[in-house]
Amino acid sequence: MRADGRQPDELRPVRFTRHVNKYAEGSVLIEVGDTKVICTASIEEGVPPFRRDSGEGWLTAEYAMLPRSTATRSPRESARGRVGGRTHEIQRLIGRSLRAVVDFQMLGQRTVWIDCDVIQADGGTRTAAITGSFIATFDALEHLRVKGIIPAVPLRDFFAATSVGVVADQLLLDLTYQEDSTCEVDMNVVMTGGGRLIEVQGTAEHQPFARAELDRLLDLATHGVDQLIAMQCNLIGEDRLAPRSHRRDQESGKARRDPENLVGA
């Protein structure tokens, strides 16, 4: 049993609150335990120079943590005059994750701006931002569809992200800050609804870990991402995307994702 009472393979409580910003075309507050992130999606006509005259759109993301999102105040990066390395890496990760599922030809010569602002941090801010950004992006693109600007929502698949790790030789899903700060292995996994990997970020904090342990961590992450995508489907409807590639073969790999097989020795 973990400090917050969860089982090793259990997600923290997850809550989505949509349309929290009346100006943005798409917005959501995602809460994963005590981690809270506001994600907005804004649509602009036009694209960066490298996309001009291509007939395709673009998507980019920005990420920030508010000064008192953590236990002690952190100065705003704008006050320091530069974006920190961690922030730069996370916002590129968010952008890559979304670009993996957007049909830019259907979007046309438009840019989607994703802004993720952490208002309270307790571990997993990047994975929460990625999972929430999908809902904000869907709502922004649905706004274009309703207005008749595009024929369908140009998303090829659902996707979500979660963290896994090894703490005191125990495989854990969805780490809190306390768990993350003491873990032996730390990993963030972004996956599509079709079960395909977008990105895996894994680090041994103390000593190298075995390939077999990596496989078990990926299985545990799949178990968590499947649940997050099911929540997204319940929010927006499973058949609201342009194609239907997100439908997973429920039988294939069922035993691999069985929770009883994920956290054993």
C-alpha positions in Angstrom: 0.0 0.0 0.0 1.3 3.4 -1.0 1.3 6.6 1.1 -1.9 7.8 -0.5 -3.6 4.3 -0.1 -3.3 3.3 -3.7 -2.3 -0.1 -5.0 0.9 -0.3 -7.1 -1.0 -0.5 -10.4 -3.6 2.2 -9.5 -3.9 5.6 -11.0 -4.6 8.7 -8.9 -8.2 10.1 -9.2 -8.4 11.9 -12.5 -10.9 14.7 -13.3 -11.4 16.7 -16.5 -13.3 20.1 -16.4 -13.8 21.4 -19.9 -14.4 25.0 -21.2 -12.7 26.6 -18.2 -11.6 29.5 -20.4 -14.3 31.4 -22.2 -11.9 32.9 -24.8 -9.9 29.9 -25.9 -11.4 27.6 -28.6 -10.6 24.7 -26.4 -9.7 24.5 -22.7 -9.6 21.9 -19.9 -8.5 21.7 -16.3 -7.1 18.3 -15.7 -6.6 17.1 -12.1 -4.5 14.0 -11.5 -4.5 13.6 -7.7 -3.1 16.9 -6.4 -1.5 17.8 -9.7 -3.6 20.4 -11.6 -2.9 21.8 -15.1 -4.9 24.2 -17.3 -4.6 23.4 -21.0 -5.9 25.7 -23.7 -5.9 25.3 -27.4 -6.1 28.4 -29.7 -6.5 28.5 -33.4 -4.8 31.1 -35.6 -5.0 31.5 -39.3 -1.7 31.1 -41.0 1.3 28.9 -40.4 5.1 29.3 -39.8 7.3 30.1 -42.8 8.5 26.6 -43.2 4.8 25.4 -43.7 3.8 28.3 -46.0 2.2 27.2 -49.3 2.3 23.5 -48.2 -1.4 23.2 -47.8 -0.8 21.8 -44.3 -1.2 23.3 -40.8 1.0 23.3 -37.7 0.8 22.8 -34.0 3.1 24.0 -31.3 3.0 23.9 -27.5 4.2 26.0 -24.5 4.4 24.9 -20.9 4.9 26.8 -17.6 4.6 26.2 -13.9 3.1 29.0 -11.8 5.4 30.4 -9.1 3.4 28.8 -6.2 2.5 25.5 -8.0 5.2 23.9 -5.7 5.9 24.0 -2.0 8.2 26.9 -2.3 7.9 29.8 -4.7 9.8 29.6 -8.0 10.6 32.8 -9.9 8.8 33.1 -13.3 11.0 32.2 -16.2 10.0 35.4 -17.9 11.5 37.3 -15.0 14.8 35.4 -15.6 14.7 36.3 -19.3 14.9 32.8 -20.7 13.0 29.5 -20.7 14.7 26.8 -18.7 15.9 23.6 -20.1 13.3 21.5 -18.4 10.5 23.7 -19.6 11.8 23.7 -23.2 12.1 19.9 -23.1 8.5 19.4 -21.8 6.8 21.8 -24.2 8.6 20.1 -27.1 7.3 16.7 -25.8 3.8 18.0 -25.7 4.0 19.4 -29.2 5.5 16.1 -30.6 2.8 14.1 -28.9 0.0 16.1 -30.5 1.6 16.3 -33.9 1.7 12.5 -34.0 -2.1 12.3 -34.2 -3.1 15.5 -36.1 -4.0 15.4 -39.8 -2.4 18.6 -40.9 -3.7 18.4 -44.4 -7.3 18.4 -43.2 -6.5 21.2 -40.7 -5.3 23.4 -43.6 -3.1 26.5 -43.3 -3.8 27.1 -39.6 -1.8 26.9 -36.4 -3.0 25.3 -33.2 -1.3 26.8 -30.1 -1.3 24.7 -27.0 -0.7 26.4 -23.6 -0.2 24.2 -20.5 0.0 26.0 -17.2 0.6 24.0 -14.0 -1.3 25.6 -11.1 -0.4 22.9 -8.6 2.3 20.2 -8.9 2.6 16.9 -7.2 4.4 14.8 -9.8 3.4 13.9 -13.3 2.8 17.5 -14.6 4.1 16.7 -18.1 1.9 13.6 -18.4 -1.1 15.4 -17.1 -0.5 18.2 -19.6 -0.2 15.8 -22.5 -3.4 14.0 -21.5 -5.4 17.2 -20.9 -4.1 18.8 -24.1 -5.8 16.1 -26.2 -9.2 17.2 -24.9 -8.4 20.9 -25.3 -7.2 20.3 -28.9 -10.3 18.2 -29.7 -12.6 20.9 -28.5 -10.7 23.6 -30.5 -10.9 21.5 -33.7 -14.5 20.6 -33.1 -15.1 24.4 -32.9 -13.8 24.6 -36.5 -15.9 21.7 -37.6 -19.1 23.1 -36.1 -18.4 26.4 -37.9 -18.1 24.5 -41.2 -14.4 25.5 -41.7 -13.2 21.9 -41.8 -15.2 18.7 -42.7 -14.2 16.6 -39.6 -12.0 16.8 -36.5 -8.5 16.2 -37.9 -7.3 13.8 -35.2 -6.3 10.3 -36.2 -6.3 8.8 -32.8 -6.6 9.3 -29.1 -3.5 9.5 -26.9 -2.6 9.9 -23.3 0.5 9.7 -21.0 1.4 8.5 -17.6 4.4 7.8 -15.5 5.8 4.6 -14.0 8.7 3.8 -11.9 10.5 1.6 -9.4 10.4 2.7 -5.8 12.0 0.4 -3.1 12.1 -2.4 -5.7 8.3 -2.0 -6.3 6.9 -1.2 -9.8 4.5 1.8 -9.4 2.0 3.5 -11.7 1.4 7.3 -11.8 4.1 8.5 -9.3 3.5 11.4 -6.9 6.3 13.9 -6.3 7.3 12.0 -3.1 7.6 8.7 -5.1 9.3 10.3 -8.0 11.9 12.0 -5.9 13.0 8.7 -4.4 12.6 6.3 -7.3 15.2 4.0 -8.7 13.8 4.1 -12.2 11.7 6.9 -13.6 9.7 6.7 -16.9 7.1 8.7 -18.8 5.2 7.0 -21.5 3.0 8.5 -24.3 0.7 6.1 -26.2 -2.1 6.2 -28.7 -5.5 4.6 -28.3 -4.3 2.0 -30.9 -1.6 0.9 -28.5 1.3 2.5 -30.4 4.1 4.4 -28.6 4.7 8.1 -29.3 7.5 8.6 -26.8 9.2 6.7 -23.9 11.4 8.7 -21.5 13.2 6.3 -19.1 16.0 6.9 -16.7 17.9 4.8 -14.1 18.4 7.1 -11.1 20.9 4.9 -9.2 21.9 1.8 -11.2 21.1 0.3 -14.6 17.9 -1.7 -14.9 17.3 -4.9 -16.9 15.4 -5.2 -20.2 12.8 -7.5 -18.5 12.1 -4.7 -16.0 11.7 -2.2 -18.9 9.1 -4.5 -20.5 7.2 -4.8 -17.2 7.2 -1.0 -16.8 5.8 -0.6 -20.4 3.1 -3.1 -19.6 2.2 -1.2 -16.4 2.1 2.1 -18.4 -0.1 0.6 -21.0 -2.5 -0.5 -18.2 -2.7 3.2 -17.0 -2.9 4.8 -20.5 -5.8 2.4 -21.4 -7.8 3.8 -18.5 -7.0 7.4 -19.3 -8.0 7.0 -23.0 -11.2 5.3 -21.8 -12.0 8.5 -19.8 -11.3 10.6 -22.9 -13.6 8.4 -24.9 -16.3 8.9 -22.3 -15.9 12.6 -22.5 -16.0 13.2 -26.2 -17.4 10.0 -27.7 -15.4 7.2 -29.1 -16.4 7.8 -32.7 -15.8 11.6 -32.9 -12.4 11.5 -34.6 -12.1 11.5 -38.4 -10.9 7.9 -38.8 -11.5 5.0 -36.4 -7.9 3.8 -36.0 -8.0 4.3 -32.2 -10.1 1.1 -31.7 -7.8 -1.4 -30.0 -8.0 -5.1 -30.6 -9.3 -5.9 -27.1 -8.1 -9.5 -27.2 -4.6 -8.9 -28.5 -2.2 -8.6 -25.6 -5.0 -9.0 -23.0 -2.9 -11.2 -20.8 0.1 -8.9 -21.1 -2.0 -6.0 -19.7 -3.6 -8.1 -17.0 -2.9 -6.1 -13.7 -2.0 -9.3 -11.9 0.9 -9.7 -14.3 2.3 -6.2 -14.0 3.7 -5.6 -10.5 4.9 -9.0 -9.4 8.5 -9.9 -8.8 
